Amino acid sequence: MHFSKKLLFAFLYGFSALASGAAIAAQTLEHRPPPMPAPAVDESKASEIVLSPLHPVLPAGTSLQVEIIRHYPVKTGEDIEGHLLHPIFAQGKLVVPKDTLLHGKVVALDPDRKTRWHGRLRGDFTPFHTPQIQFDELLLPGGAVPISANRAQNGAPVLHLAAPGATPRQSLIARYWSQAKSQVRDRVAYFTAPGIGNRALQVLYHQLPYHPERIEAHTMWSVDLTARLTLPDLTLPAREQATPSPVPCKAEIWSVHAQLSSELTSATAKAGDPIQALVVEPVFDKDRQLVVPQGSMLVGRVSEAKAARPLGRNGKLRFNFQQVSFPEGPGQAVQGSLAGATAESRQDLALDAEGTITPRNQSSVIAPLLLTMLAGRALDQDGNITAQTGVASNGFGFIGRIVGVAAGNRNLAAGIGYYAAGLSVYENFLRQGRDVIFPKDTRIEIETTPLRAPVLKPDGQ
């Protein structure tokens, strides 16, 4: 009897446990919440994450050199179209090719007092101005991209310097003879080169007391981005995607394109002064291996500097580099000198094989002698007074010529002529010579040779 009670109790306990388990299982299956959906992904952020490597970013402060290819009138509101003189790289890749168009506008006119006084000494009373240009669009193949850049007012026609090959040493007489032949070639080219009609028109304009102003073709401005610029995905031709370096470097020679970090001029520079230049294009060796990344810093010193002096003696400047400092890691000792540069054409600079930059000698004895001879014609009593006074009155442009002829006075006409001759003598022989001036962000090309030598550190580091 006792055993049967235990058996009955065990049977009832097992039955109740089985029933409870079934109820719990049924309740769990009935009220189980549906599976939570996967978290939604913001499509804009997803596309941004995916596309960000394809959309290069130019940081604020990126320098752009813009050149126009035709003349523009000097007036506020005039639309300007220029093209990039140099390609732009980002993270070691070409993102904006050379010759990409930019759109801008003349936003203001500043008085050019120096040019005004220079013109008034010659009877030209045109109120010369310096235009301020605001570039606001970068015209890429996919469309116009707005840009934010500072106003540019340092425009000047550009001259592309290139170092010639090695030249044999010459005596003093041989050098002067070479300079004389070069001047003769320049004078002949003035009349034989294309565009003689335009040059003749400008000579005529500068004889008038007032004439329209214009921005000369091939004027270049250097502007900096004031805000970061995100570029669209730019699909470049295969020949441009192959390597950021257009031409492979020669064996053991690195051709480095950089921009000067500060102004450099022969007027204030001294031998031994430190200089720096920012590398703006990556450099690859003959095996297509990256040897100088973009953003590296060239460090060097001025090796020779001579300021301009009176009597038309021009300045002289030469510098070289001894180290390239990489953005990451140790620097590399190099030995490099100037192989090319972009400078203002009005400086009329020359670059020799050793990297020395000097203004070309523009002095000429022909102009003063010719003007003196013509001024003396007015004092010749034999001949027609009208013709002689007209030929002699070469000062003050057309105003001086009209006054000399209308007055019919030989002494007055001769005085105007001798004034022009004296001004020519001053400009050719007596005035201060010209200095070599490289503004900040001047584009330079350096040919360097890597060396195993101690690394040169810039001052203060």
MORAMO-V943615 format. One record per helix or strand of 2 or more residues. SS is the DSSP state (2 for helix, 1 for strand). FROM is the first residue (numbers start at 1). LEN is the number of residues. If there is no record, write none. Layout:
((SS	FROM	LEN) (SS	FROM	LEN))
This chain:
((2	2	30) (2	43	12) (1	57	2) (1	63	5) (1	72	2) (1	79	6) (1	88	3) (1	93	4) (1	101	11) (2	113	8) (1	129	12) (1	143	4) (1	156	7) (2	172	21) (2	196	10) (1	214	2) (1	219	7) (1	229	2) (2	238	4) (1	254	7) (1	264	2) (1	274	6) (1	283	2) (1	290	3) (1	297	10) (1	316	10) (1	332	13) (2	345	3) (1	349	3) (1	357	3) (2	365	15) (2	385	8) (2	397	11) (2	410	21) (1	437	2) (1	443	8))
